[in-house]
């Protein structure tokens, strides 16, 4: 259980930092959505780009069985997975879907 709480905080902090460091992309906003109860952590990009509504998931991770992180999407240029490992998540606890 301690692992899941620590992993939750690591994921939340990593996503928050990743969205703060993003350059301004016209009117598109990038923001984290962290739901500890369901174990879902996302980075969304929404806004209008050339008169078209954009609504994309840039990153999606799920905390499973309180000890494994399933990476559903990682569309960041350098990837957030490495940032999660660097922040303290064990690489063997990460599963790519």
N, C-alpha and C positions, 0 to 999 in steps of 0.2 A: 504494500500500500504506500509506503514512503516513496518508492520509486515512481509510482503514478503521480503523486503530488508534485514531486520534483520535476518529472517529465512535463507535466501540465504547465508549470511555471516556466520551464525552459522554452517550450513551444510558444507560449504566449509572448514572452519577452523577445524571442527571435522574430516572430511575425510583426510585432510592434516596431522593432528596430528596422526591419526590412521595408516597412511602409513609410517610415519617416525619411529614409534615405533615397527614396525614389524621386527622379527628376519630375518636374511638372510636365505632364503629357496633355497639353491643350486643356480641354475641359473634362478629361477623364480623371476620376478620383480613384485612388488605390487605398484600400483600407482592410485591416484585419477583422475577422469575425471569429471569436473564440468561445466555444460552448463547452465548458468543462463537464457539464452534466451528461451530454451525449458523447463527449470525447471527439468532437469534430472541430477542426481548426482550419480556417480558410483565409486566403487573401483574395479579395474581389476587386475587379476593375469595372467601374461603371461610369457612364457619361455619354456625351454626344461627340462623335467623331465624324466630321464632314457630313453633318445633318443625319447621321445614322446612330441609333441608340446602341451602345456597347454594354454588354453585361457578361463578363468573362471571369472564370475561376483561374487565377494565376497559380494558386497553391492550395492543395487540400491534403491534410493528414488526419488520420484517425488514431486515437489511443485505444488499443484493444487489450482486453484481459489485464488491464492495469500495468502492463509491462512491455508491450510491443507497440511500435508506431508503424502504421501502414501508410505509405506515401501513395496517394491516389493520383495526384497531379503535382508536378513541379516545373512550372513554365517560366521560372526566373532565369535570366541569362546565365548566371553562374550557379544557379540552383541553391535552394535553401537547405537542402539535405546536409550539405557539408557544414553549413552554419550551425545546424542542430548538433552535429557530432562535435564540432569545435566548442559548443556551449556546454557539453557534458553528457549528451545522449550516446550510449554505447552503440557502435556501428552494428553489432550483432542483434540489437533490438529494433533495427529498422528493416522493414519489409517493403519491397517495391511491388506495386500491383500492376 
